[in-house]
Amino acid sequence: MRLQDLARASGWRVEHRPETGSTNDVAGDILAAGASARTVVVADRQTRGRGREGRAYESPPGGLYVSLLVDAAPADRPGLVVALVACAAADAIEAVSGLAVGIKWPNEL
């Protein structure tokens, strides 16, 4: 399925980068430019990823590196939403691939 077809069918805007510094940076730039929720940024490789406590890392090719823009009000408890998305993504990957997926909390699979 092509990205355009997926976006049209799901209502999500899909931004793909073969390589980027950080999917979070791209998502932030897109948000600052006026993008709405329901945007997903996908990269084949990250060169300046950021982890907990400001740890930097490089994400090699062959993984799936994603940031989502979702519309969540403070009352929606964004931390809980992040945990639920991580669990749902892990379950979906396991169901489709048969591979065991672990979660490095809060949101890395």
C-alpha positions as CSV (number, residue, x, y, z in Angstrom):
1,M,0.0,0.0,0.0
2,R,1.3,3.5,-0.9
3,L,1.5,6.2,1.8
4,Q,-1.0,8.3,0.0
5,D,-3.5,5.5,0.0
6,L,-2.9,4.8,3.6
7,A,-3.4,8.4,4.5
8,R,-6.6,8.7,2.5
9,A,-8.0,5.5,4.0
10,S,-7.1,6.3,7.6
11,G,-7.5,10.1,7.8
12,W,-3.9,10.3,9.0
13,R,-1.2,12.5,7.3
14,V,1.9,10.4,6.8
15,E,5.3,12.0,6.5
16,H,8.1,9.6,5.6
17,R,11.8,10.5,5.8
18,P,14.5,8.0,4.6
19,E,16.8,9.7,7.2
20,T,16.2,12.4,9.7
21,G,17.8,13.8,12.8
22,S,14.8,13.0,15.0
23,T,11.2,12.2,14.1
24,N,10.2,14.3,17.1
25,D,12.0,17.3,15.6
26,V,10.1,16.8,12.3
27,A,6.8,16.4,14.1
28,G,7.5,19.6,16.1
29,D,8.3,21.5,12.9
30,I,5.1,20.2,11.2
31,L,3.1,21.2,14.2
32,A,4.7,24.7,14.3
33,A,3.8,25.0,10.6
34,G,0.1,24.4,11.5
35,A,-0.4,20.7,11.1
36,S,-3.3,19.2,13.0
37,A,-3.4,16.1,15.0
38,R,-3.5,12.7,13.2
39,T,-0.1,13.2,11.7
40,V,2.5,10.4,11.8
41,V,6.2,10.9,11.1
42,V,8.1,7.8,10.0
43,A,11.8,7.5,9.4
44,D,14.0,4.6,8.2
45,R,16.9,6.0,10.2
46,Q,17.5,8.7,12.9
47,T,20.9,10.4,13.4
48,R,20.0,12.5,16.5
49,G,17.4,10.6,18.4
50,R,16.8,11.6,22.0
51,G,15.9,9.3,24.9
52,R,15.1,9.7,28.5
53,E,17.2,12.2,30.5
54,G,18.5,13.8,27.3
55,R,20.4,10.7,26.2
56,A,21.4,10.9,22.5
57,Y,21.4,7.9,20.3
58,E,21.6,7.0,16.6
59,S,18.9,4.7,15.2
60,P,20.3,2.4,12.6
61,P,18.5,1.5,9.4
62,G,16.1,-1.5,9.6
63,G,14.1,-0.2,12.5
64,L,10.8,1.6,12.7
65,Y,11.1,5.2,14.1
66,V,7.8,7.0,14.6
67,S,6.4,10.1,16.2
68,L,2.7,10.8,16.3
69,L,0.8,14.1,16.6
70,V,-2.4,13.4,18.5
71,D,-5.0,15.8,19.9
72,A,-5.1,15.2,23.7
73,A,-6.3,17.7,26.2
74,P,-4.5,17.8,29.6
75,A,-7.6,16.1,31.1
76,D,-7.0,13.2,28.7
77,R,-3.8,12.3,30.8
78,P,-1.3,12.3,27.9
79,G,1.0,10.0,29.9
80,L,-1.6,7.3,30.0
81,V,-2.3,7.8,26.3
82,V,1.4,7.3,25.6
83,A,1.4,4.1,27.6
84,L,-1.7,2.8,25.9
85,V,-0.4,3.5,22.5
86,A,2.9,1.7,23.3
87,C,0.9,-1.4,24.5
88,A,-1.4,-1.3,21.5
89,A,1.5,-1.0,19.0
90,A,3.4,-3.8,20.7
91,D,0.3,-6.0,20.6
92,A,-0.3,-5.2,16.9
93,I,3.3,-5.9,15.9
94,E,3.2,-9.2,17.8
95,A,-0.1,-10.2,16.1
96,V,1.1,-9.4,12.6
97,S,4.7,-10.6,12.8
98,G,4.7,-13.3,15.5
99,L,7.7,-11.7,17.1
100,A,7.9,-10.9,20.8
101,V,7.9,-7.2,21.4
102,G,9.2,-5.6,24.6
103,I,8.5,-2.0,25.7
104,K,11.2,0.3,27.1
105,W,9.0,2.6,29.0
106,P,7.5,4.9,28.3
107,N,7.2,4.6,24.6
108,E,10.0,2.6,22.9
109,L,9.3,-0.8,21.5
